[in-house]
Amino acid sequence: TLGASRRQRLLKFVIPGAVPTLMAGLELSLVYSFLAAVVGEFVGGSHGLGVRLQEFANNFEVNKFFAVILLLAIITTLMAQGLQWMGRRATRWYGTDRLRQ
């Protein structure tokens, strides 16, 4: 332990070591939450992009259907990129150590 207290070990080693895994989990949960929200709207909603998808599919408006899909992909990608950026800022040490190996 090199003379470190339990609190110091937690703050200096355990929490910083867990941050990359936590950020990866947050990124996955972000994508799945968007998917779940759209499916929820698709199944039982009265407003939202899921309802629009269902309307466009039922009316054979393929161009609008794919426009909504593209919009969802762009929103999800931008939010995931933002979360990755936050993760890189929170773990600046992690990327530099991995590049040296």
Backbone as CSV, one residue per row, in Angstrom:
resi,resn,N_x,N_y,N_z,CA_x,CA_y,CA_z,C_x,C_y,C_z
1,THR,0.814,-1.209,0.000,0.000,0.000,0.000,0.847,1.258,0.000
2,LEU,2.151,1.099,0.270,3.102,2.210,0.267,2.690,3.332,1.215
3,GLY,2.006,2.972,2.306,1.639,3.957,3.305,0.420,4.786,2.979
4,ALA,-0.283,4.472,1.908,-1.478,5.236,1.547,-2.666,4.757,2.372
5,SER,-3.490,5.714,2.754,-4.698,5.351,3.495,-5.716,4.749,2.530
6,ARG,-6.759,4.189,3.101,-7.819,3.595,2.274,-8.452,4.649,1.354
7,ARG,-8.665,5.835,1.891,-9.258,6.923,1.097,-8.332,7.342,-0.046
8,GLN,-7.051,7.450,0.228,-6.099,7.832,-0.811,-6.029,6.788,-1.915
9,ARG,-6.050,5.509,-1.542,-6.055,4.449,-2.558,-7.300,4.529,-3.419
10,LEU,-8.442,4.799,-2.777,-9.698,4.892,-3.517,-9.658,6.056,-4.498
11,LEU,-9.213,7.220,-4.028,-9.214,8.425,-4.870,-8.122,8.425,-5.936
12,LYS,-6.997,7.786,-5.664,-5.868,7.840,-6.605,-5.797,6.652,-7.558
13,PHE,-6.364,5.509,-7.171,-6.207,4.312,-7.993,-7.528,3.682,-8.429
14,VAL,-8.412,3.440,-7.489,-9.628,2.684,-7.789,-10.573,3.469,-8.693
15,ILE,-10.912,4.688,-8.298,-11.856,5.485,-9.093,-11.278,5.845,-10.463
16,PRO,-10.048,6.377,-10.551,-9.511,6.657,-11.890,-9.398,5.407,-12.768
17,GLY,-9.125,4.269,-12.165,-9.046,3.037,-12.950,-10.389,2.562,-13.455
18,ALA,-11.465,2.950,-12.775,-12.807,2.525,-13.178,-13.449,3.459,-14.199
19,VAL,-12.938,4.668,-14.342,-13.562,5.662,-15.222,-13.653,5.202,-16.683
20,PRO,-12.617,4.616,-17.298,-12.765,4.182,-18.694,-13.880,3.150,-18.885
21,THR,-14.003,2.230,-17.942,-15.062,1.227,-18.039,-16.429,1.873,-17.859
22,LEU,-16.532,2.802,-16.928,-17.798,3.502,-16.718,-18.201,4.300,-17.956
23,MET,-17.249,4.954,-18.588,-17.562,5.740,-19.788,-18.012,4.843,-20.933
24,ALA,-17.389,3.680,-21.079,-17.820,2.738,-22.122,-19.239,2.266,-21.851
25,GLY,-19.549,2.004,-20.596,-20.908,1.600,-20.237,-21.926,2.701,-20.492
26,LEU,-21.548,3.940,-20.199,-22.445,5.070,-20.466,-22.702,5.231,-21.961
27,GLU,-21.674,5.033,-22.762,-21.845,5.159,-24.209,-22.812,4.100,-24.750
28,LEU,-22.643,2.874,-24.292,-23.561,1.813,-24.713,-24.979,2.084,-24.248
29,SER,-25.117,2.543,-23.002,-26.462,2.805,-22.485,-27.128,3.954,-23.222
30,LEU,-26.355,4.924,-23.674,-26.912,6.030,-24.441,-27.542,5.526,-25.734
31,VAL,-26.808,4.702,-26.451,-27.315,4.182,-27.725,-28.554,3.317,-27.501
32,TYR,-28.495,2.437,-26.507,-29.637,1.564,-26.244,-30.835,2.336,-25.720
33,SER,-30.624,3.409,-24.994,-31.754,4.195,-24.506,-32.468,4.897,-25.659
34,PHE,-31.716,5.379,-26.646,-32.355,5.965,-27.824,-33.177,4.912,-28.562
35,LEU,-32.605,3.743,-28.724,-33.319,2.661,-29.387,-34.593,2.308,-28.626
36,ALA,-34.501,2.213,-27.312,-35.667,1.870,-26.501,-36.728,2.961,-26.566
37,ALA,-36.320,4.213,-26.589,-37.284,5.312,-26.673,-38.042,5.274,-27.998
38,VAL,-37.339,5.043,-29.084,-38.001,4.995,-30.394,-38.932,3.792,-30.479
39,VAL,-38.481,2.650,-29.986,-39.338,1.455,-30.008,-40.548,1.674,-29.117
40,GLY,-40.362,2.316,-27.971,-41.492,2.620,-27.094,-42.505,3.523,-27.759
41,GLU,-42.035,4.526,-28.481,-42.943,5.395,-29.230,-43.607,4.629,-30.359
42,PHE,-42.853,3.772,-30.978,-43.372,2.968,-32.087,-44.528,2.088,-31.614
43,VAL,-44.364,1.490,-30.437,-45.356,0.542,-29.919,-46.546,1.242,-29.294
44,GLY,-46.309,2.253,-28.460,-47.439,2.791,-27.727,-47.503,4.292,-27.621
45,GLY,-46.796,4.998,-28.451,-46.774,6.452,-28.337,-47.766,7.125,-29.263
46,SER,-47.992,8.400,-28.983,-48.846,9.187,-29.861,-48.068,10.331,-30.504
47,HIS,-46.859,10.600,-30.001,-45.980,11.635,-30.556,-44.581,11.056,-30.661
48,GLY,-43.757,11.700,-31.439,-42.349,11.325,-31.467,-41.906,10.705,-32.784
49,LEU,-40.613,10.425,-32.847,-40.027,9.897,-34.074,-40.460,8.464,-34.346
50,GLY,-40.715,7.686,-33.294,-41.189,6.318,-33.494,-42.555,6.292,-34.161
51,VAL,-43.415,7.208,-33.761,-44.745,7.308,-34.370,-44.618,7.748,-35.826
52,ARG,-43.727,8.696,-36.075,-43.499,9.145,-37.460,-42.976,7.996,-38.331
53,LEU,-42.072,7.207,-37.775,-41.563,6.053,-38.521,-42.706,5.114,-38.905
54,GLN,-43.573,4.850,-37.967,-44.694,3.953,-38.230,-45.637,4.546,-39.281
55,GLU,-45.916,5.829,-39.179,-46.792,6.480,-40.170,-46.183,6.414,-41.566
56,PHE,-44.901,6.750,-41.661,-44.242,6.747,-42.966,-44.156,5.335,-43.547
57,ALA,-43.935,4.342,-42.699,-43.882,2.955,-43.181,-45.249,2.501,-43.663
58,ASN,-46.294,2.857,-42.939,-47.650,2.448,-43.333,-48.119,3.138,-44.609
59,ASN,-47.637,4.349,-44.852,-48.031,5.106,-46.047,-47.043,4.931,-47.199
60,PHE,-46.078,4.041,-47.032,-45.064,3.772,-48.056,-44.304,5.025,-48.477
61,GLU,-44.052,5.903,-47.520,-43.255,7.106,-47.763,-41.808,6.785,-47.377
62,VAL,-41.150,6.070,-48.274,-39.830,5.527,-47.992,-38.800,6.634,-47.777
63,ASN,-38.876,7.692,-48.555,-37.889,8.767,-48.416,-37.986,9.437,-47.044
64,LYS,-39.193,9.670,-46.564,-39.357,10.263,-45.232,-38.953,9.275,-44.140
65,PHE,-39.253,8.001,-44.351,-38.876,6.962,-43.400,-37.367,6.942,-43.206
66,PHE,-36.635,6.929,-44.310,-35.176,6.903,-44.216,-34.594,8.226,-43.720
67,ALA,-35.318,9.321,-43.958,-34.870,10.608,-43.417,-34.933,10.584,-41.884
68,VAL,-35.983,9.996,-41.334,-36.092,9.886,-39.879,-35.009,8.955,-39.338
69,ILE,-34.768,7.836,-40.029,-33.709,6.921,-39.616,-32.355,7.641,-39.626
70,LEU,-32.100,8.410,-40.669,-30.857,9.168,-40.768,-30.755,10.204,-39.648
71,LEU,-31.857,10.875,-39.347,-31.878,11.842,-38.256,-31.550,11.173,-36.922
72,LEU,-32.136,10.015,-36.676,-31.840,9.271,-35.444,-30.377,8.855,-35.381
73,ALA,-29.838,8.426,-36.502,-28.428,8.026,-36.543,-27.517,9.213,-36.271
74,ILE,-27.843,10.363,-36.830,-27.024,11.561,-36.623,-27.083,12.006,-35.166
75,ILE,-28.282,12.041,-34.591,-28.433,12.456,-33.192,-27.665,11.512,-32.275
76,THR,-27.837,10.216,-32.484,-27.164,9.233,-31.634,-25.648,9.322,-31.790
77,THR,-25.175,9.485,-33.012,-23.736,9.590,-33.253,-23.155,10.835,-32.593
78,LEU,-23.848,11.969,-32.724,-23.361,13.195,-32.100,-23.320,13.080,-30.582
79,MET,-24.343,12.483,-29.999,-24.346,12.329,-28.548,-23.263,11.352,-28.092
80,ALA,-23.055,10.278,-28.847,-22.003,9.326,-28.503,-20.626,9.976,-28.639
81,GLN,-20.435,10.795,-29.670,-19.167,11.507,-29.834,-18.941,12.484,-28.684
82,GLY,-19.999,13.167,-28.263,-19.891,14.072,-27.121,-19.514,13.332,-25.850
83,LEU,-20.095,12.168,-25.662,-19.766,11.363,-24.490,-18.330,10.852,-24.558
84,GLN,-17.876,10.478,-25.754,-16.483,10.067,-25.915,-15.530,11.225,-25.631
85,TRP,-15.889,12.408,-26.065,-15.069,13.590,-25.801,-14.968,13.832,-24.297
86,MET,-16.112,13.729,-23.600,-16.095,13.892,-22.148,-15.233,12.820,-21.494
87,GLY,-15.322,11.606,-22.005,-14.514,10.519,-21.471,-13.026,10.750,-21.683
88,ARG,-12.669,11.266,-22.847,-11.260,11.564,-23.103,-10.761,12.666,-22.184
89,ARG,-11.597,13.662,-21.912,-11.196,14.734,-20.993,-11.070,14.221,-19.566
90,ALA,-11.924,13.271,-19.194,-11.880,12.740,-17.829,-10.722,11.765,-17.640
91,THR,-10.248,11.186,-18.733,-9.183,10.180,-18.632,-8.044,10.516,-19.589
92,ARG,-7.540,11.701,-19.488,-6.432,12.104,-20.376,-5.234,11.186,-20.218
93,TRP,-4.985,10.727,-19.025,-3.850,9.851,-18.744,-4.000,8.490,-19.405
94,TYR,-5.230,8.043,-19.592,-5.473,6.685,-20.089,-5.004,6.533,-21.534
95,GLY,-5.345,7.471,-22.398,-4.964,7.385,-23.804,-3.475,7.524,-24.024
96,THR,-2.819,8.392,-23.249,-1.387,8.591,-23.447,-0.607,7.368,-22.979
97,ASP,-1.029,6.748,-21.917,-0.339,5.532,-21.453,-0.497,4.399,-22.439
98,ARG,-1.662,4.266,-23.025,-1.894,3.182,-23.955,-1.112,3.379,-25.252
99,LEU,-0.910,4.636,-25.658,-0.162,4.886,-26.889,1.322,4.568,-26.731
100,ARG,1.835,4.686,-25.524,3.256,4.416,-25.283,3.587,2.942,-25.326
101,GLN,2.613,2.085,-25.094,2.882,0.635,-25.045,3.084,0.039,-26.396
